[in-house]
């Protein structure tokens, strides 16, 4: 008998895929948009928990939300579950228009990496199939008392909700 990977396995596979493919996906977005004003540098930080502090942006968060084992409908002799995993990107920029475009471009790169991704663990006991279900944007916010101050830094976050088919052998 082996230990179950469950939601941790989903998060780890998704995070590894993002880390491996994000630089190339961002380069493809830059080549497609041909707009050198909007930077899309490689993420500085990666987290699997919500309340990280003291990090550099751009930051990527991969958060496991829930797992429905669907046992009543599937009756499988293995785990055949549906997980929800949220992937968010948090970026900063001094210009609000550039910030918005920057967030869109990170989402484009993440969607390219994750939509219909078919991933498996090194031991082959876990396989997941990822679908991007939706994308949501936060408002633009800043800690500055004067948003018109040229030194003000703005932040925006976007998240992609993923539906993950999780197949794991006992």
N, C-alpha and C positions, 0 to 999 in steps of 0.2 A: 504494500500500500504506500502511496506517495502523498505528500502534503499537497493540499489544494492551493492553486495560485489565485483563483477568484478575481476580485476587482483589482487587487495589487498587480496581478499579472497583466491585466488590460492596460493599466496606467503605465507600467514599466515598458511594455511593447510600444505603446503610442509615443511615449517620451523618447525612447531610443530612435524611433523612426523620424521624429521631428529633428532631433539633434543631428542625425546622419544626413538628412536631406534638406534642411533649411537653407544653408548657404547657396546651394544650387538653385533652389526654388526662388529665393530672393533675387539671384542674378538673372533668372529668366524673366521675372517681373520687371526688373530694371531695363532689360533689353527690349521688352515689349512696350513699355511706356515711354522710353526715350525722354525722360524728364529729369535731368541731373539735379534740379533744385530739391527734389524729394529724396532723402537718403533712406536706405533700408539696410542698415548694418546688421551683421549677425547678432542674434540675441546675446546679451551679457549674462543673463541669469535664467535658471530653470528651477521651478518649484513644483512640489506635489501637495502643497498645503496652502490654505487660503490667506493667512495673515502674515506673510513674510514682510520683513521690514529691513531697511538699510541695504537695499539692493540697487543695482544699476539697471537702467532701461536701455534697450527694450528687454522686457522680461516675459517669459512664457510660463504659464501655469497649466498643469494638467491635473485635474481634480476628479477623482472618482465620486460619483453621486449615489448610484444605487445599482442593484442587480436583482432582476426578476428571474427566478430559477425556472419558471414555467412548468413545474413538475406535473401539475394536474393535467395540462394540455399535452405535454410531450411524453411523459411517462418513460423517459429515457434511462438507460443504465449507465449514463455518463452525465456530465453537466452540459446542458443545452440552454444557456441563459441569454437574457438580453440586458446589457449594461448601459448605463448612461454615464458618459464621461464628458466633462466640460474642459475645453482648451481655450485659454484666454491669452491675449497679448496686451501688454501695457506699454505705451510709448510716451515719450516726452518730446516737446518741440517748442521753440519760442514763437512760432507763427501758427495761428490756429488753422489757416487753410492748408498749410503744408502738413500739419499734424493730422488732419482729417484724411488727406490723401495717403499719408504714411500708414495709418491704421488700415485703410482699404487694401493697401498693397501687402501688408503682413497677412491679412485675412486671405487674400488671393493665394499667397504662397502656402499658407496652412491648408487651405482647401485642396490645392494641388497635391499636397503630400498625403492628406488624410482621406479624401473621398474615394471610397471603394478600395481602401488599403486592405490587403489580405496578409496578415502577419502571423507568425508562429514562434513559439519559444524554441530555444536551442535544443531541448530534449524532445520536441515534437508532441508533447502532451497537451499543449494549449494552442489553439488556433482561434484567431479573431478576424472578423470581417467588419470594417468600419464604414459607416455612412454618416455624412454630415447632415443633420436634421434641420438646423437653423443657425442663424447668426444674429447677434444683437450687439448694438453699440451703446456705450455709455455717453453721457453728456461730456462736454469738455469742461475740465475743472482746473483750478490753479490755487495755490496757497497765497498768491500775491493779493495785497489789499487793493492794488491798482492794476487791473488786467491790461491797461494801455501802456504800462511801464515797459520799455523795450527789454528790460532784464527779466520780465516775468516768464516763467516756464509753465507751459500748459501740459496737461495729461489727458489721455483718452484711452479707454479700454474697450476691447471687443472680445466677445466670446463666441465660440462655435460649440453647439451642443451636438455631441456624437451619440449615435445609436450603435452599439457594438454587439454583434452576435458572437457569443462566447461558447466555444466547444472545448471541453476539457475531459480527457479520459481519466477514469479513476485509477 
